[in-house]
Amino acid sequence: MNTGSFSDWGGAMFDLGPLYPFVGWETAMVIVLAVFWIGWHVVQIRGEHRQREAEARKLREGDNLLKAVQGERNIERM
């Protein structure tokens, strides 16, 4: 891909041609980036929700909640 010659600054600027690759793809790239960004947030939120639910389930089983609360009280006393 030729991005123009900068050896001579004389002449019209529009005669140089494109100054960076993929000219004209800006809108498509922004759309792809936005979809990727929103998708990443959705995946992240779902993963954090699953992790939080697993930790809550662990605390609800048996007397783990009581142990966790008592453990926090013991730490505060130190």
Residue pairs with C-beta under 8 A, 6 or more apart in sequence:
1 18
1 21
2 17
3 16
3 17
3 18
3 19
3 20
3 21
4 15
4 16
4 17
4 18
4 19
5 16
6 16
22 29
58 64
59 65
59 68
